Amino acid sequence: MLAKAVIQLSKTASDKNETWIALALKLYPIDAYRILEQLYVDSYFEESTLESAALIAGLEPNLIFTATATNDLEYRVVPLIHSASLTVYNQQQDANTRLWFKPSTSSEWLPTLALQWEPILGALSGSIVHLQPNTSYDIKLEYLDDTQVIDERLYSFQTRPNSPPIDPEKIYYLSDIYTGGQLNLTDLGIEGSEDGWALIIGDGPEIIASVEDYAAIDIGSQSYIKFENIMVKGGQKYGITAKDAHHLWIDGCNVSEFGRVGEDIRNGVAYETAESTSPINYDSGIYLRKTGVVTIENCEVHSPNGKANSWQYGHPYGPSAMLLWAYHSTEEYRGQYIIRNNRFYGTPEHRFNDVIESRSNFRPWGGFVRDSAIHNNYLAYANDDLVELDGGQSNVLFYDNELTQGFCGISVAPNMFGPSYIFNNYIHDLGDDRDKEWAAIKMGGLIARPAGITNLFENLIIINNNGVARSGVENDRTFWLNAQNNIIISKKRGGRGIYDQEFYQGSTFKNNIIYNTYNGAPYVEATIDDDFYHPWSEQADKINSIVNSDSTYYIESDTRFNIPNFSSSTSVIFSPAASTQLLSPVTTDSIEPINFYDKSITPFDNQDKNGDYLIEDNGYTIVLSGNAWKSIDLPYKVNLNTVIQLDVKTNGLGEIIGVAIEDDNKFTSNKLFKFAGRQPTSQNQFRSDLSDSFKTLTLPIGKFMAGMIDRLVFVLDEDSARNTLPEAQFKNVKIYDKPDIYTKTLQQYGTAPSTTEVDFSSAPISSFSNQDKDNNYVVTGGGDALTLYGNTWKSVKINHKITPQTLLEFEMKTNGAGEIAGMAFENDSRLTNSRLYKLDGRQKCQNDLFEYSSPGNLKPSPYLLANFQLQIWIE
């Protein structure tokens, strides 16, 4: 209709064609590209006239005729490891469709969320989640007339494997290729291929940049490279950097001490020198420029040299943990980032600008661009955003993350393509270094930088100020949001659950728990339709139990609010019956051990050599001998509380006795849990005094991984020939979510408490700061006890959220001879006096909990740690 109106105006005053067209495009910015396409197809106007009008209206030049160019491309499927997107082109906005998927080996179709309208390219687009790696799937797209199927289209794809194929001729140990300073892959000529990636393995040396090196590792444009277990320090600007590269995999690396320090501070903002004309900005632990198809997992990025200013001095400038621009020059290599299982964090006094920062935020080719998954990460301490998803956002997924201590949590301002998905995240205790915050999620720019939808599902948000709030993008605060099944609790007087001043009619809000504890009622600024609120939004007792909960809360909701393929029973229960069943107390006695007669026993990877096995005890015991790695199928969704319990005994021989938890048939070193054996391993050692009698072991695998697994591998490794074969027996094998979370706290607060137990035999123990003079300690009691002698300060890393209800329980005894006996709670390796708690000793401290009284006696000592209101590493 609009295209016809423009043509009619042209007939009355053809000398103003550019004006008429530009006016229509400005008046209807969300539909502007569709209007332009129709005018192009009608061929009434010259292409140069259309292009000139589009530029006057502010449309992106490289998108002006993109839609017409996609007419020959019917659809695109982009699989990642645990998800995939489908985009179907040349569609109509009012198309009524339904989407299904299934593993190719199954006959049962599973429902998933319907495709959504993408107005820029005139497409229907969406994502499917919770998929298995390296698995073939089918998709069925149904077109409906009311409820009648009138057309059907089928697609197929295979998800990516959990690790890339490695060329055995291109495996490099760091000690063989690194001689100091910058590691430059272009100079070394290290690069792989699609069929065989290069692998660089950290085997001891640290990469430490020289003072003049702008980066510790420079990948350049080299591609098909995986880094594994490398310690990276330094770099004038970057720890790791690449430009115009693709197919990179960074696994288990630790990046720190990067970036510049300001010698000149002007109005609170750091400049490198007095002669510098620009503030220090964009320094980052990992900077990937015009680089796509990247996986970053199991990494830590922390401790930059510089720090960011707060909004008190204008827009924050300073370092980021990760800086990215995923717009590769080749379209097939754009986007496709997988960032999972990482910890990117600053400290309260030493914050990032953004933890994950993107470039070209106000452009469709900015940020992650498309088809990316950021999940199971911990992001903390920023003076601006904890993560920027801004830019294209076409099927960008952000889920299962924890975010804390930032001015804003997630920025999606603007979303220029969409759809994007933010689901099942825990956002809490926001605030910059002034303890100021704006919103958990900031949005805007729908009209100025059109036009993508953001989906917000089943997030737990507990903050002081706003939950979802408008943010200006070129003075436009309009956003397009589909929010359902979220919990949003604000604590300040002006904190709104939803702050939407423009009331865009395309947004929908369904079944959200929204509450302001200061007001004692929900507080929003949005269009309130039917089912806007979940009934608990007016129940203060439910709100109190949520506020006092940990990172997961179970709510009861009608089944009509189930979001197919996205809703997870770990965060939302869809009926009272299901809720009652899930929250019933569980005991390990009620959990049936694995019966090996019911399982297919197969050799694992290429590790199984000359090994054998037997099944005994009516199927409940597997006996390995020789060099045996045996795998069984075990599909299970691992969460923080998941454990594996089993009884193990050996004949005292073998290089490695343990288990591996995998999701494909490729060995991953950091998924091996070693119980015994003479061969040293770098990952997950749970050493035990195994002998010729069974010992029960409980393995907290949820502390080391999250998400779906599909197999359990029993490991007896022995590469050397011996007269006596090594033997290991595993029986009564159980996997379950730790039952002690269902205790009195569940009944009191309505949700499961979180418990962290310290096992000194498995936790890394290191010297703390410069305080550890004698380094004299011993671990006893199978890991239950740590004894210190002389002047010894030992650090143990434990990740646990401290709340006003957190209780520290322990037993302690001394001989009464020390100056300080106690504990410090730190988030770096420097001593902070206010975080040192003295329990005994003659030296005066800031926190004297009690004075020495009875040497030689174990004294139970519970202490509330209510003054710690943040997520910290306990050292």
Solvent accessible surface area in square Angstrom, and as a share of the most:
residue,aa,sasa,rsa
1,M,193,0.86
2,L,55,0.28
3,A,7,0.05
4,K,137,0.58
5,A,49,0.38
6,V,4,0.03
7,I,24,0.12
8,Q,106,0.47
9,L,74,0.37
10,S,2,0.01
11,K,125,0.53
12,T,111,0.65
13,A,28,0.22
14,S,74,0.48
15,D,125,0.65
16,K,100,0.42
17,N,31,0.16
18,E,70,0.32
19,T,78,0.45
20,W,52,0.18
21,I,0,0.00
22,A,5,0.04
23,L,86,0.43
24,A,11,0.08
25,L,1,0.01
26,K,114,0.48
27,L,113,0.56
28,Y,97,0.37
29,P,24,0.15
30,I,27,0.14
31,D,54,0.28
32,A,0,0.00
33,Y,13,0.05
34,R,43,0.16
35,I,12,0.06
36,L,0,0.00
37,E,34,0.15
38,Q,84,0.37
39,L,0,0.00
40,Y,78,0.30
41,V,88,0.50
42,D,64,0.33
43,S,89,0.57
44,Y,98,0.37
45,F,16,0.07
46,E,128,0.57
47,E,86,0.38
48,S,80,0.52
49,T,27,0.16
50,L,0,0.00
51,E,75,0.34
52,S,37,0.24
53,A,0,0.00
54,A,0,0.00
55,L,88,0.44
56,I,94,0.48
57,A,18,0.14
58,G,55,0.53
59,L,19,0.09
60,E,10,0.04
61,P,84,0.53
62,N,81,0.41
63,L,19,0.10
64,I,7,0.04
65,F,43,0.18
66,T,37,0.21
67,A,7,0.05
68,T,25,0.14
69,A,80,0.62
70,T,18,0.11
71,N,74,0.38
72,D,146,0.76
73,L,83,0.41
74,E,87,0.39
75,Y,88,0.34
76,R,62,0.23
77,V,28,0.16
78,V,11,0.07
79,P,28,0.18
80,L,6,0.03
81,I,3,0.02
82,H,26,0.12
83,S,2,0.01
84,A,4,0.03
85,S,7,0.05
86,L,1,0.01
87,T,13,0.08
88,V,0,0.00
89,Y,9,0.04
90,N,73,0.38
91,Q,19,0.09
92,Q,125,0.56
93,Q,116,0.51
94,D,125,0.65
95,A,34,0.27
96,N,69,0.35
97,T,18,0.11
98,R,90,0.33
99,L,2,0.01
100,W,56,0.20
101,F,15,0.06
102,K,21,0.09
103,P,39,0.24
104,S,46,0.30
105,T,141,0.82
106,S,38,0.25
107,S,108,0.70
108,E,114,0.51
109,W,65,0.23
110,L,65,0.32
111,P,68,0.42
112,T,7,0.04
113,L,34,0.17
114,A,44,0.34
115,L,13,0.06
116,Q,29,0.13
117,W,32,0.11
118,E,7,0.03
119,P,1,0.00
120,I,2,0.01
121,L,30,0.15
122,G,3,0.03
123,A,0,0.00
124,L,6,0.03
125,S,2,0.01
126,G,2,0.02
127,S,4,0.03
128,I,1,0.01
129,V,1,0.00
130,H,67,0.30
131,L,1,0.00
132,Q,41,0.18
133,P,5,0.03
134,N,73,0.38
135,T,38,0.22
136,S,49,0.31
137,Y,8,0.03
138,D,32,0.17
139,I,1,0.00
140,K,29,0.12
141,L,0,0.00
142,E,13,0.06
143,Y,26,0.10
144,L,23,0.11
145,D,91,0.47
146,D,115,0.59
147,T,111,0.65
148,Q,125,0.56
149,V,57,0.33
150,I,113,0.57
151,D,65,0.34
152,E,84,0.38
153,R,71,0.26
154,L,115,0.57
155,Y,14,0.05
156,S,80,0.52
157,F,21,0.09
158,Q,94,0.42
159,T,2,0.01
160,R,65,0.24
161,P,50,0.31
162,N,10,0.05
163,S,20,0.13
164,P,12,0.08
165,P,62,0.39
166,I,53,0.27
167,D,37,0.19
168,P,106,0.67
169,E,149,0.67
170,K,64,0.27
171,I,70,0.35
172,Y,56,0.21
173,Y,98,0.37
174,L,0,0.00
175,S,62,0.40
176,D,113,0.59
177,I,33,0.17
178,Y,29,0.11
179,T,142,0.82
180,G,39,0.38
181,G,15,0.14
182,Q,41,0.18
183,L,3,0.02
184,N,31,0.16
185,L,0,0.00
186,T,77,0.45
187,D,119,0.62
188,L,79,0.39
189,G,55,0.52
190,I,4,0.02
191,E,65,0.29
192,G,12,0.12
193,S,56,0.36
194,E,125,0.56
195,D,125,0.65
196,G,8,0.07
197,W,17,0.06
198,A,0,0.00
199,L,18,0.09
200,I,0,0.00
201,I,29,0.15
202,G,15,0.15
203,D,66,0.34
204,G,66,0.63
205,P,48,0.30
206,E,64,0.29
207,I,0,0.00
208,I,93,0.47
209,A,15,0.12
210,S,44,0.28
211,V,137,0.79
212,E,125,0.56
213,D,22,0.11
214,Y,96,0.37
215,A,0,0.00
216,A,0,0.00
217,I,1,0.01
218,D,19,0.10
219,I,0,0.00
220,G,17,0.17
221,S,61,0.39
222,Q,25,0.11
223,S,4,0.02
224,Y,26,0.10
225,I,0,0.00
226,K,13,0.05
227,F,1,0.00
228,E,29,0.13
229,N,39,0.20
230,I,2,0.01
231,M,72,0.32
232,V,0,0.00
233,K,52,0.22
234,G,14,0.13
235,G,7,0.07
236,Q,79,0.35
237,K,61,0.26
238,Y,26,0.10
239,G,0,0.00
240,I,0,0.00
241,T,12,0.07
242,A,2,0.02
243,K,92,0.39
244,D,54,0.28
245,A,0,0.00
246,H,26,0.12
247,H,37,0.16
248,L,1,0.01
249,W,16,0.06
250,I,0,0.00
251,D,4,0.02
252,G,23,0.22
253,C,2,0.01
254,N,34,0.18
255,V,1,0.00
256,S,5,0.03
257,E,80,0.36
258,F,0,0.00
259,G,6,0.06
260,R,52,0.19
261,V,89,0.51
262,G,19,0.19
263,E,143,0.64
264,D,35,0.18
265,I,107,0.54
266,R,79,0.29
267,N,134,0.69
268,G,26,0.25
269,V,12,0.07
270,A,25,0.20
271,Y,31,0.12
272,E,67,0.30
273,T,46,0.27
274,A,74,0.58
275,E,143,0.64
276,S,27,0.17
277,T,130,0.75
278,S,71,0.46
279,P,31,0.19
280,I,10,0.05
281,N,25,0.13
282,Y,74,0.28
283,D,1,0.00
284,S,0,0.00
285,G,0,0.00
286,I,0,0.00
287,Y,18,0.07
288,L,0,0.00
289,R,93,0.34
290,K,62,0.26
291,T,0,0.00
292,G,0,0.00
293,V,14,0.08
294,V,3,0.01
295,T,8,0.04
296,I,0,0.00
297,E,12,0.06
298,N,46,0.23
299,C,2,0.01
300,E,36,0.16
301,V,0,0.00
302,H,34,0.15
303,S,50,0.32
304,P,5,0.03
305,N,58,0.30
306,G,11,0.10
307,K,112,0.47
308,A,7,0.05
309,N,14,0.07
310,S,3,0.02
311,W,92,0.32
312,Q,112,0.50
313,Y,100,0.38
314,G,34,0.33
315,H,91,0.41
316,P,1,0.00
317,Y,79,0.30
318,G,2,0.02
319,P,4,0.02
320,S,0,0.00
321,A,0,0.00
322,M,0,0.00
323,L,0,0.00
324,L,0,0.00
325,W,41,0.14
326,A,0,0.00
327,Y,50,0.19
328,H,12,0.05
329,S,86,0.56
330,T,55,0.32
331,E,77,0.35
332,E,111,0.50
333,Y,44,0.17
334,R,44,0.16
335,G,0,0.00
336,Q,11,0.05
337,Y,0,0.00
338,I,6,0.03
339,I,0,0.00
340,R,12,0.04
341,N,44,0.23
342,N,2,0.01
343,R,33,0.12
344,F,0,0.00
345,Y,19,0.07
346,G,3,0.03
347,T,15,0.09
348,P,25,0.16
349,E,130,0.58
350,H,49,0.22
351,R,11,0.04
352,F,0,0.00
353,N,2,0.01
354,D,2,0.01
355,V,0,0.00
356,I,0,0.00
357,E,12,0.05
358,S,5,0.03
359,R,72,0.26
360,S,37,0.24
361,N,32,0.16
362,F,73,0.31
363,R,83,0.30
364,P,6,0.04
365,W,55,0.19
366,G,0,0.00
367,G,0,0.00
368,F,2,0.01
369,V,14,0.08
370,R,15,0.05
371,D,5,0.02
372,S,0,0.00
373,A,4,0.03
374,I,0,0.00
375,H,13,0.06
376,N,33,0.17
377,N,5,0.03
378,Y,15,0.06
379,L,0,0.00
380,A,0,0.00
381,Y,5,0.02
382,A,0,0.00
383,N,0,0.00
384,D,3,0.01
385,D,1,0.01
386,L,0,0.00
387,V,0,0.00
388,E,14,0.06
389,L,1,0.01
390,D,5,0.03
391,G,0,0.00
392,G,0,0.00
393,Q,1,0.00
394,S,20,0.13
395,N,4,0.02
396,V,0,0.00
397,L,3,0.02
398,F,0,0.00
399,Y,12,0.05
400,D,37,0.19
401,N,4,0.02
402,E,35,0.16
403,L,0,0.00
404,T,0,0.00
405,Q,23,0.10
406,G,0,0.00
407,F,36,0.15
408,C,2,0.01
409,G,0,0.00
410,I,0,0.00
411,S,0,0.00
412,V,2,0.01
413,A,6,0.05
414,P,0,0.00
415,N,10,0.05
416,M,7,0.03
417,F,25,0.11
418,G,1,0.01
419,P,1,0.01
420,S,0,0.00
421,Y,2,0.01
422,I,0,0.00
423,F,4,0.02
424,N,37,0.19
425,N,3,0.02
426,Y,13,0.05
427,I,0,0.00
428,H,3,0.01
429,D,41,0.21
430,L,3,0.01
431,G,0,0.00
432,D,3,0.02
433,D,76,0.40
434,R,78,0.28
435,D,104,0.54
436,K,109,0.46
437,E,17,0.08
438,W,59,0.21
439,A,0,0.00
440,A,0,0.00
441,I,1,0.00
442,K,31,0.13
443,M,4,0.02
444,G,4,0.04
445,G,0,0.00
446,L,6,0.03
447,I,69,0.35
448,A,38,0.29
449,R,33,0.12
450,P,21,0.13
451,A,0,0.00
452,G,3,0.03
453,I,15,0.08
454,T,1,0.00
455,N,0,0.00
456,L,0,0.00
457,F,2,0.01
458,E,10,0.05
459,N,2,0.01
460,L,12,0.06
461,I,0,0.00
462,I,13,0.06
463,I,2,0.01
464,N,48,0.25
465,N,18,0.09
466,N,1,0.01
467,G,0,0.00
468,V,0,0.00
469,A,0,0.00
470,R,42,0.15
471,S,22,0.14
472,G,38,0.36
473,V,1,0.01
474,E,95,0.42
475,N,136,0.70
476,D,19,0.10
477,R,84,0.31
478,T,11,0.07
479,F,4,0.02
480,W,30,0.11
481,L,1,0.00
482,N,27,0.14
483,A,0,0.00
484,Q,27,0.12
485,N,1,0.01
486,N,0,0.00
487,I,9,0.05
488,I,0,0.00
489,I,0,0.00
490,S,1,0.01
491,K,74,0.31
492,K,101,0.43
493,R,173,0.63
494,G,37,0.36
495,G,0,0.00
496,R,50,0.18
497,G,2,0.02
498,I,0,0.00
499,Y,19,0.07
500,D,1,0.01
501,Q,70,0.31
502,E,86,0.39
503,F,91,0.38
504,Y,48,0.18
505,Q,173,0.77
506,G,31,0.29
507,S,14,0.09
508,T,63,0.36
509,F,10,0.04
510,K,63,0.27
511,N,4,0.02
512,N,0,0.00
513,I,0,0.00
514,I,0,0.00
515,Y,16,0.06
516,N,1,0.00
517,T,53,0.31
518,Y,135,0.51
519,N,70,0.36
520,G,43,0.41
521,A,41,0.32
522,P,34,0.21
523,Y,71,0.27
524,V,24,0.14
525,E,52,0.24
526,A,13,0.10
527,T,65,0.38
528,I,95,0.48
529,D,94,0.49
530,D,117,0.61
531,D,54,0.28
532,F,3,0.01
533,Y,67,0.26
534,H,3,0.01
535,P,95,0.60
536,W,25,0.09
537,S,0,0.00
538,E,144,0.64
539,Q,68,0.30
540,A,52,0.41
541,D,96,0.50
542,K,64,0.27
543,I,1,0.00
544,N,85,0.44
545,S,13,0.08
546,I,0,0.00
547,V,44,0.25
548,N,52,0.27
549,S,6,0.04
550,D,30,0.15
551,S,45,0.29
552,T,52,0.30
553,Y,9,0.03
554,Y,29,0.11
555,I,1,0.00
556,E,68,0.30
557,S,9,0.06
558,D,74,0.38
559,T,88,0.51
560,R,152,0.56
561,F,20,0.08
562,N,71,0.36
563,I,5,0.03
564,P,43,0.27
565,N,30,0.15
566,F,5,0.02
567,S,25,0.16
568,S,12,0.08
569,S,71,0.46
570,T,41,0.24
571,S,15,0.09
572,V,4,0.02
573,I,6,0.03
574,F,33,0.14
575,S,30,0.19
576,P,86,0.54
577,A,78,0.60
578,A,41,0.32
579,S,6,0.04
580,T,98,0.57
581,Q,146,0.65
582,L,63,0.32
583,L,45,0.23
584,S,48,0.31
585,P,98,0.62
586,V,55,0.32
587,T,79,0.46
588,T,35,0.20
589,D,132,0.68
590,S,84,0.54
591,I,32,0.16
592,E,123,0.55
593,P,26,0.16
594,I,17,0.09
595,N,31,0.16
596,F,1,0.00
597,Y,139,0.53
598,D,117,0.60
599,K,50,0.21
600,S,74,0.48
601,I,28,0.14
602,T,61,0.36
603,P,79,0.50
604,F,0,0.00
605,D,47,0.24
606,N,106,0.54
607,Q,45,0.20
608,D,32,0.17
609,K,111,0.47
610,N,152,0.78
611,G,20,0.19
612,D,86,0.45
613,Y,71,0.27
614,L,111,0.55
615,I,41,0.21
616,E,74,0.33
617,D,82,0.42
618,N,124,0.64
619,G,0,0.00
620,Y,63,0.24
621,T,1,0.01
622,I,0,0.00
623,V,10,0.06
624,L,0,0.00
625,S,27,0.17
626,G,3,0.03
627,N,11,0.06
628,A,0,0.00
629,W,4,0.01
630,K,13,0.06
631,S,4,0.02
632,I,2,0.01
633,D,73,0.38
634,L,14,0.07
635,P,89,0.56
636,Y,56,0.21
637,K,69,0.29
638,V,3,0.02
639,N,43,0.22
640,L,111,0.55
641,N,44,0.23
642,T,1,0.00
643,V,4,0.02
644,I,0,0.00
645,Q,35,0.16
646,L,1,0.00
647,D,17,0.09
648,V,0,0.00
649,K,48,0.20
650,T,9,0.05
651,N,66,0.34
652,G,63,0.61
653,L,50,0.25
654,G,4,0.04
655,E,19,0.09
656,I,6,0.03
657,I,3,0.02
658,G,0,0.00
659,V,0,0.00
660,A,0,0.00
661,I,0,0.00
662,E,1,0.00
663,D,9,0.05
664,D,7,0.04
665,N,69,0.35
666,K,112,0.48
667,F,66,0.28
668,T,26,0.15
669,S,38,0.25
670,N,25,0.13
671,K,37,0.16
672,L,7,0.03
673,F,0,0.00
674,K,2,0.01
675,F,2,0.01
676,A,14,0.11
677,G,16,0.15
678,R,117,0.43
679,Q,66,0.29
680,P,114,0.72
681,T,25,0.15
682,S,97,0.63
683,Q,43,0.19
684,N,23,0.12
685,Q,61,0.27
686,F,31,0.13
687,R,124,0.45
688,S,25,0.16
689,D,111,0.58
690,L,23,0.12
691,S,51,0.33
692,D,112,0.58
693,S,67,0.43
694,F,70,0.29
695,K,75,0.32
696,T,79,0.46
697,L,23,0.11
698,T,74,0.43
699,L,2,0.01
700,P,30,0.19
701,I,0,0.00
702,G,7,0.07
703,K,104,0.44
704,F,90,0.38
705,M,22,0.10
706,A,40,0.31
707,G,22,0.21
708,M,47,0.21
709,I,8,0.04
710,D,31,0.16
711,R,55,0.20
712,L,1,0.00
713,V,0,0.00
714,F,0,0.00
715,V,0,0.00
716,L,0,0.00
717,D,8,0.04
718,E,10,0.04
719,D,100,0.52
720,S,56,0.36
721,A,110,0.86
722,R,107,0.39
723,N,166,0.85
724,T,82,0.48
725,L,108,0.54
726,P,1,0.00
727,E,63,0.28
728,A,0,0.00
729,Q,28,0.12
730,F,0,0.00
731,K,48,0.20
732,N,53,0.27
733,V,1,0.00
734,K,23,0.10
735,I,22,0.11
736,Y,17,0.06
737,D,45,0.23
738,K,52,0.22
739,P,24,0.15
740,D,55,0.29
741,I,8,0.04
742,Y,30,0.12
743,T,54,0.32
744,K,166,0.70
745,T,41,0.24
746,L,13,0.06
747,Q,132,0.59
748,Q,128,0.57
749,Y,44,0.17
750,G,31,0.30
751,T,2,0.01
752,A,15,0.11
753,P,32,0.20
754,S,38,0.24
755,T,71,0.42
756,T,44,0.26
757,E,105,0.47
758,V,56,0.32
759,D,56,0.29
760,F,42,0.17
761,S,48,0.31
762,S,32,0.21
763,A,23,0.18
764,P,101,0.63
765,I,38,0.19
766,S,63,0.41
767,S,62,0.40
768,F,10,0.04
769,S,46,0.29
770,N,111,0.57
771,Q,52,0.23
772,D,24,0.12
773,K,134,0.57
774,D,76,0.39
775,N,92,0.47
776,N,72,0.37
777,Y,80,0.30
778,V,62,0.35
779,V,46,0.27
780,T,63,0.36
781,G,54,0.52
782,G,67,0.64
783,G,1,0.01
784,D,115,0.60
785,A,41,0.32
786,L,47,0.23
787,T,51,0.30
788,L,83,0.41
789,Y,107,0.41
790,G,76,0.73
791,N,71,0.36
792,T,14,0.08
793,W,52,0.18
794,K,30,0.13
795,S,7,0.05
796,V,13,0.07
797,K,96,0.41
798,I,27,0.14
799,N,69,0.35
800,H,27,0.12
801,K,32,0.13
802,I,6,0.03
803,T,27,0.16
804,P,62,0.39
805,Q,76,0.34
806,T,19,0.11
807,L,90,0.45
808,L,43,0.21
809,E,123,0.55
810,F,43,0.18
811,E,108,0.49
812,M,38,0.17
813,K,124,0.52
814,T,34,0.20
815,N,124,0.63
816,G,32,0.31
817,A,67,0.52
818,G,39,0.38
819,E,90,0.40
820,I,48,0.24
821,A,25,0.20
822,G,37,0.36
823,M,68,0.30
824,A,11,0.09
825,F,4,0.02
826,E,2,0.01
827,N,13,0.07
828,D,34,0.18
829,S,72,0.46
830,R,151,0.55
831,L,49,0.25
832,T,58,0.34
833,N,101,0.52
834,S,51,0.33
835,R,34,0.12
836,L,14,0.07
837,Y,23,0.09
838,K,3,0.01
839,L,4,0.02
840,D,9,0.04
841,G,11,0.11
842,R,176,0.64
843,Q,81,0.36
844,K,164,0.69
845,C,21,0.12
846,Q,127,0.57
847,N,33,0.17
848,D,42,0.22
849,L,60,0.30
850,F,56,0.23
851,E,102,0.46
852,Y,88,0.34
853,S,77,0.50
854,S,47,0.30
855,P,63,0.40
856,G,48,0.46
857,N,86,0.44
858,L,103,0.51
859,K,74,0.32
860,P,94,0.59
861,S,7,0.04
862,P,75,0.47
863,Y,47,0.18
864,L,116,0.58
865,L,4,0.02
866,A,42,0.33
867,N,103,0.53
868,F,10,0.04
869,Q,84,0.38
870,L,26,0.13
871,Q,7,0.03
872,I,3,0.02
873,W,30,0.11
874,I,27,0.14
875,E,32,0.15
